[in-house]
Amino acid sequence: MSTPIVQMSNVFKRYRALTALEDINLTLNQDKIYGLLGRNGAGKTTLMSILTAQGFASSGHVNVFGENPYENEKVLRRICFIRESQKYPDDFHAKHAFKAAALFYKNWDNDFALQLVKDFELPLNRRIKKLSRGQLSAVGVIIGLASRAELTFFDEPYLGLDAVARQLFYDRLLDDYAEFPRTIVLSSHLIDEVANLLEHVIIIDKGKIILDDDADNIRGSALTVSGTGARVESFIGNRTVLHREGIGALVSITLEGQLSAGERREAQELGLDVSPVSLQQFVIRKTLDAGAGLEFDAESQAKQTKKATRMGAIR
């Protein structure tokens, strides 16, 4: 059984009239890769900042490795938090950042760090403020990987990397995690890219956790049914609808849940197309504003048709 290393109970974070986190209850277990997913401003960075003592909760209880992390050096030395907007002293070169990390993290692997420097083709002797965005991102991911901290947060620091470098990061992360397990939290907008890395998914929206489940349970937990409107509507019955869209007589509806073999045969007989929903699409559908995308009535269709006709006339 996994050992909890993070526990948040009834945590709120308020900024005057704004509630950034609302009644957060969360447990992170030892040696697992988590995906912390959600829209911009959903509360992801705020949550990670509280867990890493770079911010504090307005109320509630936070325990990391059994203790409150705030101003707790014993706990903080076991945590690595890499952010996209990571700041370094103006006169630092990349090699200085790695030397500082080696002093702070007890599990630092300098040989691994140097190998990653070669992999990412990072210039060690260039001032960090002179590095490109991709090179700056490489500094962060190298520290996050080579630190081998027991609890490591990546708050989208790899967005500056190109597609090849991001894949290199994912490959090195998985390889090293297999040999040196630890708890890793990935916060990302590139959900489909990281989907295969994740063992557990946490979706946060408007400061609330709306889904907290193993990735295997989420995969295949939604599907899209497409076809003529009347047939699709008749087929879905009272199922939970996550999203609805349509053009003319055709409708595409995303449903939560799975279909039985009999229901799939029925869909096929009705001429309906049934397709799986990717993790990224699932997150998008779960975090749309209430009712957004779910209304597709005759009036809205008429407005869209009228607009399309008008634009065609202008052209």
Secondary structure as GFF3:
##gff-version 3
##sequence-region A 1 315
A	DSSP	beta_strand	4	15	.	.	.	ID=ss1
A	DSSP	beta_strand	18	29	.	.	.	ID=ss2
A	DSSP	beta_strand	33	37	.	.	.	ID=ss3
A	DSSP	alpha_helix	44	51	.	.	.	ID=ss4
A	DSSP	beta_strand	59	64	.	.	.	ID=ss5
A	DSSP	alpha_helix	73	76	.	.	.	ID=ss6
A	DSSP	beta_strand	79	83	.	.	.	ID=ss7
A	DSSP	alpha_helix	94	104	.	.	.	ID=ss8
A	DSSP	alpha_helix	110	119	.	.	.	ID=ss9
A	DSSP	three_ten_helix	128	130	.	.	.	ID=ss10
A	DSSP	alpha_helix	133	146	.	.	.	ID=ss11
A	DSSP	beta_strand	151	155	.	.	.	ID=ss12
A	DSSP	three_ten_helix	157	160	.	.	.	ID=ss13
A	DSSP	alpha_helix	163	179	.	.	.	ID=ss14
A	DSSP	beta_strand	183	187	.	.	.	ID=ss15
A	DSSP	alpha_helix	191	194	.	.	.	ID=ss16
A	DSSP	three_ten_helix	195	197	.	.	.	ID=ss17
A	DSSP	beta_strand	200	205	.	.	.	ID=ss18
A	DSSP	beta_strand	208	214	.	.	.	ID=ss19
A	DSSP	alpha_helix	215	218	.	.	.	ID=ss20
A	DSSP	beta_strand	222	228	.	.	.	ID=ss21
A	DSSP	alpha_helix	229	236	.	.	.	ID=ss22
A	DSSP	beta_strand	241	247	.	.	.	ID=ss23
A	DSSP	beta_strand	250	256	.	.	.	ID=ss24
A	DSSP	alpha_helix	261	269	.	.	.	ID=ss25
A	DSSP	beta_strand	273	276	.	.	.	ID=ss26
A	DSSP	alpha_helix	279	287	.	.	.	ID=ss27
A	DSSP	alpha_helix	298	314	.	.	.	ID=ss28
###
